[in-house]
């Protein structure tokens, strides 16, 4: 077998795509939850904290 011959038959692309979509949905939910929190010190992301 040549080093450039790849056997991709054993890979499960459908499951990988579903897992990626689920992770993206969780990340979107976390970002929405973080955006809903009040910014009590008016320093976005801690930029003014030294």
Secondary structure, DSSP 8 states (H G I E B T S, - for coil): --TT----TT--HHHHHHHHHHHHHHHHHHHHHHHHS--TTS-GGGTT--
